[in-house]
Structure formats: C-alpha cells, structure tokens
Amino acid sequence: MYSLFNFLEVLYIAKTDELPINNQIRVAELMVIGPNGEKMGVKKLEDALTLASYAGLDLVLMSENSTPAVAKIMDYNKYRYEKQKKLKETQKKQRESNKDVKEYRLSVRIDVHDFDTRVKNASEYLKKGHKIKAFIRFKGREMAHIDLGKDVLLKFADALSEVGQIEIEPKLEGRQMSLLLAPKK
C-alpha cells in the first residue's frame, strides 16, 4: 500500500518535468535498456532495480505510456546535466538569431552632448550585433526644412561608420524620416 510519503512523492514528480527514477517508478513490468543501449528484455521492477544497482547506475523510466513501459539504466545526474546544457545552447542560439532593432530618436535641433551620447550607445549595440533605427519626427514648421533632418541622420551614420553601415538610406514617411544601420561584417 502507498503511504502518505509515497503519495506526496508521486505528486512532486507530477509537478516537475523530472523523469521517475529507481523507487519512484510505479510500473510492475518494463522493457529494460542497458547502459550501452542494448535491449535486456521485459523484466519485473525488482529485477530491473537489482540490475541497475549492480551497475552502480539509476533506473530511469523513459516512457510510461508505451506497452510495456520503457526504462533505461543510466547515470541520471549526467543525463540531466547534458539535457540542461543542450537547452542552454539552444536558448543561446535563439537569442543570437533574435537580434533586436534598437531605435534612437533624434531631432533637427539636437544638442552636441545628446548627439554624442546617442552615438556612443548606438555603437555599443552595433558591436553586439543589433541593428539601429535612427529617426527624426518633424514638428510644425520643421517640415519646411527636411534637408536639415536628413543632414542630422547622415551625420549620425557617419559617426557610426567604424562599427556600422547604412542598410536603408534616410527616407521620409509622413512626418518621420528614418535610417537603418546594420553592424559591419
């Protein structure tokens, strides 16, 4: 019969994504796979646990839903470590492929210090591999001097010419002019 401790243990296993190992397995018969990948046949749970203890390894239930259930004799801590390592590697590759487009809002009347600060921050992002979108939103009478806005954007691109290159030239879209910079390869 199950004790309260066994019941709580089963609940804990159900909540985590861990595989049941050794005494956590609740299947009477299972197909056992050896440490080298060889099939050892259908065995009773007690016999499989004995084989795993002789090998100095863990009995891990890989598939509970199949008939019969499949268990493998392996070092479970090593298996978990390699699984986490693969997960971190895939997350790292995913982050590298999802590079952001950082936006910088400039102005026709931007001050020198503000301009330099934005150039410095943008160069850091370009070094990390992100793309930069610089834009100017024209207000009121500034629409009569679009060429000044274009000059500011080209000056911004020129200041970042060491680490980035122009991907999309400055273009006007309504009241906003934008420019896209990509990191140099």
N, CA and C atoms as an extended XYZ file, in Angstrom:
555
Properties=species:S:1:pos:R:3:atomname:S:1:resname:S:1:resid:I:1 pbc="F F F"
N         0.826       -1.185        0.000 N   MET     1
C         0.000        0.000        0.000 CA  MET     1
C         0.872        1.251        0.000 C   MET     1
N         0.306        2.312       -0.528 N   TYR     2
C         1.009        3.585       -0.542 CA  TYR     2
C         0.886        4.272        0.804 C   TYR     2
N         1.986        4.803        1.270 N   SER     3
C         1.932        5.618        2.478 CA  SER     3
C         1.748        7.076        2.061 C   SER     3
N         1.574        7.940        3.034 N   LEU     4
C         1.418        9.364        2.751 CA  LEU     4
C         2.676        9.912        2.081 C   LEU     4
N         3.836        9.429        2.520 N   PHE     5
C         5.099        9.891        1.935 CA  PHE     5
C         5.159        9.532        0.453 C   PHE     5
N         4.784        8.295        0.104 N   ASN     6
C         4.800        7.879       -1.295 CA  ASN     6
C         3.826        8.706       -2.123 C   ASN     6
N         2.659        9.024       -1.573 N   PHE     7
C         1.673        9.832       -2.264 CA  PHE     7
C         2.228       11.223       -2.560 C   PHE     7
N         2.851       11.836       -1.555 N   LEU     8
C         3.438       13.168       -1.750 CA  LEU     8
C         4.575       13.118       -2.758 C   LEU     8
N         5.340       12.031       -2.736 N   GLU     9
C         6.445       11.872       -3.670 CA  GLU     9
C         5.914       11.800       -5.104 C   GLU     9
N         4.829       11.071       -5.312 N   VAL    10
C         4.220       10.965       -6.637 CA  VAL    10
C         3.688       12.320       -7.085 C   VAL    10
N         3.082       13.078       -6.176 N   LEU    11
C         2.604       14.425       -6.518 CA  LEU    11
C         3.758       15.325       -6.919 C   LEU    11
N         4.880       15.231       -6.216 N   TYR    12
C         6.045       16.060       -6.523 CA  TYR    12
C         6.568       15.738       -7.913 C   TYR    12
N         6.605       14.451       -8.241 N   ILE    13
C         7.090       14.051       -9.561 CA  ILE    13
C         6.164       14.581      -10.642 C   ILE    13
N         4.857       14.542      -10.401 N   ALA    14
C         3.900       15.012      -11.399 CA  ALA    14
C         4.055       16.505      -11.663 C   ALA    14
N         4.446       17.271      -10.659 N   LYS    15
C         4.567       18.721      -10.831 CA  LYS    15
C         5.827       19.113      -11.580 C   LYS    15
N         6.884       18.356      -11.442 N   THR    16
C         8.131       18.697      -12.115 CA  THR    16
C         8.226       17.956      -13.436 C   THR    16
N         9.178       18.356      -14.251 N   ASP    17
C         9.363       17.668      -15.525 CA  ASP    17
C        10.448       16.601      -15.425 C   ASP    17
N        10.777       16.208      -14.213 N   GLU    18
C        11.780       15.175      -13.987 CA  GLU    18
C        11.191       13.812      -14.317 C   GLU    18
N        12.048       12.908      -14.761 N   LEU    19
C        11.619       11.541      -15.031 CA  LEU    19
C        11.693       10.733      -13.737 C   LEU    19
N        10.765        9.801      -13.522 N   PRO    20
C        10.828        8.968      -12.319 CA  PRO    20
C        12.045        8.046      -12.371 C   PRO    20
N        12.750        7.930      -11.248 N   ILE    21
C        13.923        7.065      -11.195 CA  ILE    21
C        13.802        6.117      -10.005 C   ILE    21
N        14.465        4.979      -10.117 N   ASN    22
C        14.583        3.956       -9.080 CA  ASN    22
C        13.274        3.682       -8.350 C   ASN    22
N        13.166        4.047       -7.072 N   ASN    23
C        11.986        3.715       -6.262 CA  ASN    23
C        10.770        4.581       -6.576 C   ASN    23
N        10.910        5.572       -7.427 N   GLN    24
C         9.777        6.414       -7.814 CA  GLN    24
C         8.939        5.766       -8.912 C   GLN    24
N         9.470        4.720       -9.555 N   ILE    25
C         8.776        4.049      -10.651 CA  ILE    25
C         7.648        3.196      -10.076 C   ILE    25
N         6.445        3.304      -10.647 N   ARG    26
C         5.268        2.589      -10.151 CA  ARG    26
C         4.696        1.654      -11.220 C   ARG    26
N         5.544        0.985      -11.999 N   VAL    27
C         5.115        0.063      -13.038 CA  VAL    27
C         5.604       -1.329      -12.661 C   VAL    27
N         4.750       -2.343      -12.827 N   ALA    28
C         5.122       -3.706      -12.415 CA  ALA    28
C         6.150       -4.317      -13.360 C   ALA    28
N         5.937       -4.221      -14.680 N   GLU    29
C         6.858       -4.783      -15.661 CA  GLU    29
C         7.273       -3.697      -16.641 C   GLU    29
N         8.523       -3.784      -17.081 N   LEU    30
C         9.009       -2.796      -18.027 CA  LEU    30
C        10.101       -3.367      -18.903 C   LEU    30
N        10.215       -2.784      -20.104 N   MET    31
C        11.285       -3.128      -21.032 CA  MET    31
C        12.528       -2.385      -20.566 C   MET    31
N        13.609       -3.124      -20.345 N   VAL    32
C        14.825       -2.530      -19.808 CA  VAL    32
C        15.846       -2.387      -20.927 C   VAL    32
N        16.432       -1.208      -21.008 N   ILE    33
C        17.514       -0.932      -21.951 CA  ILE    33
C        18.772       -0.727      -21.136 C   ILE    33
N        19.835       -1.410      -21.514 N   GLY    34
C        21.091       -1.369      -20.757 CA  GLY    34
C        21.833       -0.061      -20.918 C   GLY    34
N        22.930        0.098      -20.163 N   PRO    35
C        23.692        1.346      -20.209 CA  PRO    35
C        24.344        1.610      -21.567 C   PRO    35
N        24.576        0.564      -22.365 N   ASN    36
C        25.194        0.735      -23.680 CA  ASN    36
C        24.158        0.764      -24.806 C   ASN    36
N        22.869        0.787      -24.454 N   GLY    37
C        21.815        0.866      -25.449 CA  GLY    37
C        21.263       -0.476      -25.884 C   GLY    37
N        21.728       -1.570      -25.293 N   GLU    38
C        21.230       -2.893      -25.688 CA  GLU    38
C        19.935       -3.207      -24.955 C   GLU    38
N        19.024       -3.883      -25.653 N   LYS    39
C        17.748       -4.271      -25.047 CA  LYS    39
C        17.989       -5.490      -24.165 C   LYS    39
N        17.520       -5.422      -22.924 N   MET    40
C        17.708       -6.518      -21.987 CA  MET    40
C        16.419       -7.303      -21.786 C   MET    40
N        15.332       -6.903      -22.453 N   GLY    41
C        14.072       -7.622      -22.388 CA  GLY    41
C        13.122       -7.055      -21.359 C   GLY    41
N        11.952       -7.689      -21.267 N   VAL    42
C        10.923       -7.270      -20.314 CA  VAL    42
C        11.251       -7.892      -18.961 C   VAL    42
N        11.342       -7.053      -17.943 N   LYS    43
C        11.712       -7.511      -16.601 CA  LYS    43
C        10.729       -6.938      -15.579 C   LYS    43
N        10.683       -7.591      -14.425 N   LYS    44
C         9.906       -7.059      -13.311 CA  LYS    44
C        10.678       -5.896      -12.712 C   LYS    44
N         9.972       -5.017      -12.041 N   LEU    45
C        10.586       -3.818      -11.483 CA  LEU    45
C        11.726       -4.161      -10.527 C   LEU    45
N        11.533       -5.159       -9.659 N   GLU    46
C        12.569       -5.525       -8.681 CA  GLU    46
C        13.837       -6.003       -9.378 C   GLU    46
N        13.681       -6.818      -10.451 N   ASP    47
C        14.842       -7.320      -11.195 CA  ASP    47
C        15.583       -6.174      -11.883 C   ASP    47
N        14.829       -5.235      -12.451 N   ALA    48
C        15.449       -4.090      -13.135 CA  ALA    48
C        16.198       -3.213      -12.140 C   ALA    48
N        15.621       -3.018      -10.950 N   LEU    49
C        16.311       -2.225       -9.924 CA  LEU    49
C        17.591       -2.924       -9.468 C   LEU    49
N        17.556       -4.238       -9.376 N   THR    50
C        18.747       -5.001       -8.991 CA  THR    50
C        19.835       -4.855      -10.049 C   THR    50
N        19.463       -4.971      -11.339 N   LEU    51
C        20.440       -4.796      -12.419 CA  LEU    51
C        21.075       -3.400      -12.365 C   LEU    51
N        20.250       -2.379      -12.133 N   ALA    52
C        20.760       -1.010      -12.075 CA  ALA    52
C        21.690       -0.823      -10.887 C   ALA    52
N        21.362       -1.420       -9.743 N   SER    53
C        22.217       -1.247       -8.559 CA  SER    53
C        23.540       -1.981       -8.743 C   SER    53
N        23.534       -3.153       -9.431 N   TYR    54
C        24.794       -3.856       -9.714 CA  TYR    54
C        25.687       -3.030      -10.632 C   TYR    54
N        25.081       -2.321      -11.559 N   ALA    55
C        25.854       -1.489      -12.480 CA  ALA    55
C        26.285       -0.173      -11.828 C   ALA    55
N        25.719        0.149      -10.659 N   GLY    56
C        26.054        1.402       -9.985 CA  GLY    56
C        25.413        2.605      -10.653 C   GLY    56
N        24.295        2.359      -11.350 N   LEU    57
C        23.612        3.424      -12.082 CA  LEU    57
C        22.163        3.500      -11.628 C   LEU    57
N        21.392        4.384      -12.270 N   ASP    58
C        19.988        4.576      -11.930 CA  ASP    58
C        19.107        3.918      -12.980 C   ASP    58
N        17.927        3.492      -12.560 N   LEU    59
C        16.904        3.008      -13.474 CA  LEU    59
C        15.950        4.176      -13.714 C   LEU    59
N        15.880        4.620      -14.967 N   VAL    60
C        15.090        5.807      -15.313 CA  VAL    60
C        13.942        5.396      -16.221 C   VAL    60
N        12.712        5.754      -15.848 N   LEU    61
C        11.532        5.446      -16.649 CA  LEU    61
C        11.443        6.461      -17.789 C   LEU    61
N        11.723        6.006      -19.001 N   MET    62
C        11.758        6.904      -20.161 CA  MET    62
C        10.375        7.105      -20.774 C   MET    62
N         9.577        6.008      -20.854 N   SER    63
C         8.240        6.100      -21.447 CA  SER    63
C         7.285        5.232      -20.649 C   SER    63
N         6.377        5.894      -19.951 N   GLU    64
C         5.422        5.181      -19.106 CA  GLU    64
C         4.196        4.739      -19.907 C   GLU    64
N         3.874        5.450      -20.975 N   ASN    65
C         2.646        5.212      -21.716 CA  ASN    65
C         2.729        4.049      -22.691 C   ASN    65
N         3.932        3.635      -23.089 N   SER    66
C         4.047        2.549      -24.054 CA  SER    66
C         3.772        1.211      -23.370 C   SER    66
N         3.539        0.176      -24.179 N   THR    67
C         3.265       -1.152      -23.627 CA  THR    67
C         4.344       -2.095      -24.096 C   THR    67
N         5.181       -2.650      -23.293 N   PRO    68
C         5.363       -2.333      -21.877 CA  PRO    68
C         6.119       -1.009      -21.719 C   PRO    68
N         6.102       -0.473      -20.499 N   ALA    69
C         6.808        0.781      -20.216 CA  ALA    69
C         8.304        0.570      -20.449 C   ALA    69
N         9.004        1.630      -20.847 N   VAL    70
C        10.426        1.532      -21.179 CA  VAL    70
C        11.240        2.252      -20.122 C   VAL    70
N        12.250        1.547      -19.606 N   ALA    71
C        13.169        2.135      -18.631 CA  ALA    71
C        14.592        1.908      -19.104 C   ALA    71
N        15.473        2.832      -18.761 N   LYS    72
C        16.869        2.727      -19.182 CA  LYS    72
C        17.775        2.813      -17.966 C   LYS    72
N        18.820        2.023      -17.998 N   ILE    73
C        19.822        2.065      -16.930 CA  ILE    73
C        20.875        3.087      -17.351 C   ILE    73
N        21.012        4.148      -16.543 N   MET    74
C        21.947        5.229      -16.890 CA  MET    74
C        22.301        6.031      -15.648 C   MET    74
N        23.286        6.917      -15.801 N   ASP    75
C        23.631        7.860      -14.741 CA  ASP    75
C        22.687        9.053      -14.906 C   ASP    75
N        21.703        9.165      -14.028 N   TYR    76
C        20.639       10.168      -14.208 CA  TYR    76
C        21.156       11.599      -14.051 C   TYR    76
N        22.083       11.812      -13.130 N   ASN    77
C        22.619       13.170      -12.948 CA  ASN    77
C        23.357       13.638      -14.200 C   ASN    77
N        24.098       12.747      -14.834 N   LYS    78
C        24.805       13.091      -16.070 CA  LYS    78
C        23.798       13.395      -17.184 C   LYS    78
N        22.737       12.595      -17.252 N   TYR    79
C        21.686       12.797      -18.245 CA  TYR    79
C        21.044       14.167      -18.072 C   TYR    79
N        20.692       14.530      -16.824 N   ARG    80
C        20.079       15.843      -16.556 CA  ARG    80
C        21.034       16.978      -16.903 C   ARG    80
N        22.316       16.811      -16.561 N   TYR    81
C        23.319       17.841      -16.851 CA  TYR    81
C        23.417       18.076      -18.358 C   TYR    81
N        23.511       17.002      -19.142 N   GLU    82
C        23.625       17.143      -20.596 CA  GLU    82
C        22.349       17.736      -21.196 C   GLU    82
N        21.194       17.382      -20.634 N   LYS    83
C        19.918       17.938      -21.103 CA  LYS    83
C        19.871       19.447      -20.858 C   LYS    83
N        20.301       19.879      -19.671 N   GLN    84
C        20.327       21.318      -19.364 CA  GLN    84
C        21.330       22.050      -20.246 C   GLN    84
N        22.456       21.397      -20.522 N   LYS    85
C        23.482       22.001      -21.366 CA  LYS    85
C        22.949       22.221      -22.777 C   LYS    85
N        22.232       21.233      -23.326 N   LYS    86
C        21.634       21.367      -24.658 CA  LYS    86
C        20.584       22.470      -24.670 C   LYS    86
N        19.786       22.548      -23.602 N   LEU    87
C        18.758       23.583      -23.512 CA  LEU    87
C        19.381       24.976      -23.505 C   LEU    87
N        20.441       25.161      -22.735 N   LYS    88
C        21.120       26.466      -22.693 CA  LYS    88
C        21.713       26.809      -24.050 C   LYS    88
N        22.258       25.813      -24.747 N   GLU    89
C        22.856       26.049      -26.054 CA  GLU    89
C        21.795       26.477      -27.067 C   GLU    89
N        20.631       25.821      -27.049 N   THR    90
C        19.571       26.212      -27.975 CA  THR    90
C        19.032       27.598      -27.645 C   THR    90
N        18.943       27.930      -26.340 N   GLN    91
C        18.490       29.269      -25.958 CA  GLN    91
C        19.485       30.321      -26.417 C   GLN    91
N        20.769       30.006      -26.330 N   LYS    92
C        21.808       30.948      -26.761 CA  LYS    92
C        21.709       31.185      -28.266 C   LYS    92
N        21.519       30.112      -29.027 N   LYS    93
C        21.388       30.256      -30.475 CA  LYS    93
C        20.130       31.042      -30.829 C   LYS    93
N        19.059       30.834      -30.068 N   GLN    94
C        17.824       31.548      -30.316 CA  GLN    94
C        17.994       33.042      -30.038 C   GLN    94
N        18.709       33.375      -28.954 N   ARG    95
C        18.961       34.786      -28.645 CA  ARG    95
C        19.785       35.441      -29.732 C   ARG    95
N        20.792       34.711      -30.260 N   GLU    96
C        21.634       35.280      -31.302 CA  GLU    96
C        20.850       35.528      -32.584 C   GLU    96
N        19.877       34.655      -32.868 N   SER    97
C        19.111       34.832      -34.098 CA  SER    97
C        18.046       35.919      -33.948 C   SER    97
N        17.646       36.226      -32.732 N   ASN    98
C        16.621       37.243      -32.488 CA  ASN    98
C        17.244       38.572      -32.090 C   ASN    98
N        18.104       39.089      -32.926 N   LYS    99
C        18.718       40.380      -32.638 CA  LYS    99
C        17.667       41.478      -32.747 C   LYS    99
N        17.734       42.421      -31.843 N   ASP   100
C        16.752       43.493      -31.799 CA  ASP   100
C        17.128       44.627      -32.739 C   ASP   100
N        16.123       45.423      -33.068 N   VAL   101
C        16.344       46.688      -33.761 CA  VAL   101
C        16.150       47.766      -32.706 C   VAL   101
N        17.232       48.433      -32.329 N   LYS   102
C        17.163       49.492      -31.340 CA  LYS   102
C        16.842       50.803      -32.046 C   LYS   102
N        15.942       51.558      -31.452 N   GLU   103
C        15.529       52.814      -32.059 CA  GLU   103
C        16.114       53.990      -31.303 C   GLU   103
N        16.582       54.976      -32.050 N   TYR   104
C        17.108       56.216      -31.474 CA  TYR   104
C        16.375       57.385      -32.111 C   TYR   104
N        15.753       58.186      -31.252 N   ARG   105
C        15.023       59.350      -31.724 CA  ARG   105
C        15.957       60.552      -31.681 C   ARG   105
N        16.124       61.168      -32.804 N   LEU   106
C        16.953       62.371      -32.913 CA  LEU   106
C        16.043       63.551      -33.211 C   LEU   106
N        16.641       64.724      -33.235 N   SER   107
C        15.887       65.932      -33.521 CA  SER   107
C        16.711       66.829      -34.434 C   SER   107
N        16.039       67.695      -35.158 N   VAL   108
C        16.749       68.642      -36.017 CA  VAL   108
C        17.605       69.570      -35.161 C   VAL   108
N        17.114       69.897      -33.945 N   ARG   109
C        17.817       70.828      -33.058 CA  ARG   109
C        18.536       70.098      -31.932 C   ARG   109
N        19.061       68.882      -32.177 N   ILE   110
C        19.705       68.093      -31.130 CA  ILE   110
C        21.006       68.762      -30.700 C   ILE   110
N        21.265       68.730      -29.398 N   ASP   111
C        22.483       69.325      -28.852 CA  ASP   111
C        23.656       68.379      -29.088 C   ASP   111
N        24.874       68.906      -29.049 N   VAL   112
C        26.086       68.120      -29.315 CA  VAL   112
C        26.244       66.993      -28.302 C   VAL   112
N        26.034       67.279      -27.027 N   HIS   113
C        26.222       66.269      -25.992 CA  HIS   113
C        25.193       65.132      -26.140 C   HIS   113
N        23.944       65.488      -26.400 N   ASP   114
C        22.909       64.468      -26.604 CA  ASP   114
C        23.232       63.598      -27.818 C   ASP   114
N        23.715       64.241      -28.869 N   PHE   115
C        24.086       63.520      -30.085 CA  PHE   115
C        25.213       62.535      -29.787 C   PHE   115
N        26.240       62.999      -29.075 N   ASP   116
C        27.384       62.138      -28.748 CA  ASP   116
C        26.968       60.961      -27.869 C   ASP   116
N        26.073       61.208      -26.930 N   THR   117
C        25.589       60.127      -26.060 CA  THR   117
C        24.868       59.061      -26.873 C   THR   117
N        24.033       59.481      -27.798 N   ARG   118
C        23.301       58.519      -28.633 CA  ARG   118
C        24.249       57.750      -29.554 C   ARG   118
N        25.264       58.414      -30.065 N   VAL   119
C        26.265       57.748      -30.915 CA  VAL   119
C        27.011       56.692      -30.108 C   VAL   119
N        27.388       57.040      -28.876 N   LYS   120
C        28.128       56.099      -28.019 CA  LYS   120
C        27.275       54.865      -27.709 C   LYS   120
N        26.021       55.082      -27.316 N   ASN   121
C        25.131       53.957      -27.007 CA  ASN   121
C        24.852       53.110      -28.248 C   ASN   121
N        24.641       53.758      -29.377 N   ALA   122
C        24.350       53.029      -30.608 CA  ALA   122
C        25.550       52.193      -31.050 C   ALA   122
N        26.758       52.711      -30.847 N   SER   123
C        27.942       51.942      -31.245 CA  SER   123
C        28.075       50.682      -30.401 C   SER   123
N        27.698       50.752      -29.121 N   GLU   124
C        27.723       49.558      -28.261 CA  GLU   124
C        26.750       48.506      -28.780 C   GLU   124
N        25.555       48.934      -29.158 N   TYR   125
C        24.572       47.993      -29.682 CA  TYR   125
C        25.007       47.410      -31.024 C   TYR   125
N        25.622       48.227      -31.857 N   LEU   126
C        26.112       47.717      -33.138 CA  LEU   126
C        27.215       46.678      -32.920 C   LEU   126
N        28.059       46.898      -31.926 N   LYS   127
C        29.117       45.921      -31.623 CA  LYS   127
C        28.531       44.599      -31.144 C   LYS   127
N        27.368       44.658      -30.478 N   LYS   128
C        26.703       43.430      -30.007 CA  LYS   128
C        25.976       42.712      -31.144 C   LYS   128
N        25.841       43.380      -32.305 N   GLY   129
C        25.195       42.742      -33.448 CA  GLY   129
C        23.774       43.195      -33.696 C   GLY   129
N        23.290       44.170      -32.938 N   HIS   130
C        21.933       44.671      -33.142 CA  HIS   130
C        21.909       45.669      -34.292 C   HIS   130
N        20.731       45.856      -34.863 N   LYS   131
C        20.558       46.893      -35.871 CA  LYS   131
C        20.057       48.152      -35.180 C   LYS   131
N        20.307       49.286      -35.797 N   ILE   132
C        19.926       50.581      -35.238 CA  ILE   132
C        19.001       51.296      -36.224 C   ILE   132
N        17.870       51.769      -35.692 N   LYS   133
C        16.985       52.602      -36.491 CA  LYS   133
C        16.995       53.988      -35.862 C   LYS   133
N        17.507       54.947      -36.601 N   ALA   134
C        17.514       56.335      -36.141 CA  ALA   134
C        16.410       57.071      -36.895 C   ALA   134
N        15.643       57.877      -36.162 N   PHE   135
C        14.562       58.591      -36.830 CA  PHE   135
C        14.402       59.983      -36.241 C   PHE   135
N        13.848       60.843      -37.077 N   ILE   136
C        13.531       62.219      -36.679 CA  ILE   136
C        12.059       62.438      -36.980 C   ILE   136
N        11.332       62.933      -35.978 N   ARG   137
C         9.920       63.267      -36.167 CA  ARG   137
C         9.840       64.788      -36.304 C   ARG   137
N         9.376       65.246      -37.444 N   PHE   138
C         9.299       66.678      -37.710 CA  PHE   138
C         8.026       67.251      -37.100 C   PHE   138
N         8.190       68.400      -36.434 N   LYS   139
C         7.064       69.064      -35.790 CA  LYS   139
C         6.854       70.431      -36.427 C   LYS   139
N         5.632       70.754      -36.700 N   GLY   140
C         5.273       72.098      -37.164 CA  GLY   140
C         6.051       72.564      -38.370 C   GLY   140
N         6.778       73.680      -38.187 N   ARG   141
C         7.486       74.309      -39.297 CA  ARG   141
C         8.747       73.565      -39.703 C   ARG   141
N         9.145       72.550      -38.912 N   GLU   142
C        10.326       71.756      -39.270 CA  GLU   142
C        10.111       71.015      -40.588 C   GLU   142
N         8.849       70.794      -40.972 N   MET   143
C         8.559       70.107      -42.233 CA  MET   143
C         9.079       70.898      -43.434 C   MET   143
N         9.278       72.199      -43.257 N   ALA   144
C         9.802       73.023      -44.344 CA  ALA   144
C        11.310       72.836      -44.504 C   ALA   144
N        11.963       72.185      -43.494 N   HIS   145
C        13.425       72.015      -43.528 CA  HIS   145
C        13.793       70.537      -43.374 C   HIS   145
N        13.275       69.729      -44.258 N   ILE   146
C        13.534       68.286      -44.218 CA  ILE   146
C        15.011       68.000      -44.462 C   ILE   146
N        15.656       68.842      -45.262 N   ASP   147
C        17.076       68.633      -45.566 CA  ASP   147
C        17.939       68.718      -44.307 C   ASP   147
N        17.558       69.541      -43.308 N   LEU   148
C        18.315       69.605      -42.048 CA  LEU   148
C        18.204       68.284      -41.279 C   LEU   148
N        17.033       67.682      -41.312 N   GLY   149
C        16.844       66.393      -40.661 CA  GLY   149
C        17.664       65.299      -41.332 C   GLY   149
N        17.695       65.339      -42.654 N   LYS   150
C        18.488       64.351      -43.392 CA  LYS   150
C        19.967       64.509      -43.071 C   LYS   150
N        20.419       65.769      -42.923 N   ASP   151
C        21.823       66.018      -42.569 CA  ASP   151
C        22.160       65.431      -41.203 C   ASP   151
N        21.246       65.562      -40.232 N   VAL   152
C        21.473       65.021      -38.890 CA  VAL   152
C        21.577       63.494      -38.952 C   VAL   152
N        20.687       62.851      -39.712 N   LEU   153
C        20.729       61.393      -39.832 CA  LEU   153
C        22.012       60.914      -40.505 C   LEU   153
N        22.428       61.617      -41.561 N   LEU   154
C        23.676       61.233      -42.240 CA  LEU   154
C        24.890       61.478      -41.356 C   LEU   154
N        24.843       62.531      -40.540 N   LYS   155
C        25.918       62.795      -39.585 CA  LYS   155
C        25.985       61.675      -38.539 C   LYS   155
N        24.805       61.196      -38.109 N   PHE   156
C        24.720       60.078      -37.159 CA  PHE   156
C        25.323       58.816      -37.777 C   PHE   156
N        24.983       58.543      -39.024 N   ALA   157
C        25.518       57.363      -39.718 CA  ALA   157
C        27.015       57.489      -39.921 C   ALA   157
N        27.488       58.705      -40.221 N   ASP   158
C        28.918       58.934      -40.424 CA  ASP   158
C        29.692       58.726      -39.119 C   ASP   158
N        29.111       59.153      -37.995 N   ALA   159
C        29.764       58.978      -36.697 CA  ALA   159
C        29.867       57.496      -36.332 C   ALA   159
N        28.972       56.679      -36.855 N   LEU   160
C        28.972       55.239      -36.573 CA  LEU   160
C        29.571       54.415      -37.712 C   LEU   160
N        30.258       55.070      -38.643 N   SER   161
C        30.761       54.371      -39.831 CA  SER   161
C        31.824       53.318      -39.502 C   SER   161
N        32.488       53.426      -38.354 N   GLU   162
C        33.515       52.447      -37.994 CA  GLU   162
C        32.904       51.106      -37.609 C   GLU   162
N        31.739       51.114      -36.983 N   VAL   163
C        31.120       49.871      -36.500 CA  VAL   163
C        29.868       49.481      -37.271 C   VAL   163
N        29.311       50.404      -38.062 N   GLY   164
C        28.075       50.104      -38.765 CA  GLY   164
C        28.053       50.669      -40.163 C   GLY   164
N        27.120       50.171      -40.940 N   GLN   165
C        26.957       50.655      -42.301 CA  GLN   165
C        25.475       50.901      -42.567 C   GLN   165
N        25.196       51.774      -43.484 N   ILE   166
C        23.811       52.126      -43.797 CA  ILE   166
C        23.169       50.976      -44.559 C   ILE   166
N        22.048       50.492      -44.029 N   GLU   167
C        21.306       49.435      -44.706 CA  GLU   167
C        20.165       50.032      -45.524 C   GLU   167
N        19.464       51.001      -44.935 N   ILE   168
C        18.400       51.704      -45.645 CA  ILE   168
C        18.672       53.199      -45.526 C   ILE   168
N        18.787       53.853      -46.671 N   GLU   169
C        19.063       55.294      -46.722 CA  GLU   169
C        17.926       56.076      -46.057 C   GLU   169
N        18.201       57.316      -45.611 N   PRO   170
C        17.138       58.116      -44.994 CA  PRO   170
C        15.974       58.329      -45.954 C   PRO   170
N        14.775       58.040      -45.445 N   LYS   171
C        13.586       58.264      -46.276 CA  LYS   171
C        12.476       58.839      -45.413 C   LYS   171
N        11.668       59.659      -46.045 N   LEU   172
C        10.593       60.358      -45.356 CA  LEU   172
C         9.308       59.553      -45.465 C   LEU   172
N         8.671       59.321      -44.315 N   GLU   173
C         7.390       58.629      -44.272 CA  GLU   173
C         6.453       59.485      -43.428 C   GLU   173
N         5.644       60.254      -44.070 N   GLY   174
C         4.754       61.161      -43.358 CA  GLY   174
C         5.545       62.276      -42.706 C   GLY   174
N         5.483       62.381      -41.375 N   ARG   175
C         6.230       63.406      -40.642 CA  ARG   175
C         7.522       62.846      -40.048 C   ARG   175
N         7.883       61.626      -40.424 N   GLN   176
C         9.046       60.979      -39.824 CA  GLN   176
C        10.039       60.550      -40.895 C   GLN   176
N        11.324       60.837      -40.663 N   MET   177
C        12.386       60.388      -41.551 CA  MET   177
C        13.221       59.379      -40.777 C   MET   177
N        13.493       58.226      -41.399 N   SER   178
C        14.233       57.193      -40.685 CA  SER   178
C        15.389       56.664      -41.513 C   SER   178
N        16.322       56.032      -40.793 N   LEU   179
C        17.541       55.483      -41.381 CA  LEU   179
C        17.830       54.196      -40.628 C   LEU   179
N        18.245       53.131      -41.342 N   LEU   180
C        18.547       51.862      -40.690 CA  LEU   180
C        20.026       51.557      -40.856 C   LEU   180
N        20.681       51.254      -39.733 N   LEU   181
C        22.098       50.902      -39.736 CA  LEU   181
C        22.253       49.447      -39.309 C   LEU   181
N        23.182       48.764      -39.961 N   ALA   182
C        23.479       47.364      -39.609 CA  ALA   182
C        24.940       47.273      -39.212 C   ALA   182
N        25.290       46.306      -38.361 N   PRO   183
C        26.696       46.160      -37.980 CA  PRO   183
C        27.559       45.754      -39.167 C   PRO   183
N        28.805       46.212      -39.167 N   LYS   184
C        29.740       45.828      -40.221 CA  LYS   184
C        30.141       44.390      -40.044 C   LYS   184
N        30.338       43.714      -41.153 N   LYS   185
C        30.726       42.302      -41.073 CA  LYS   185
C        32.197       42.146      -41.329 C   LYS   185
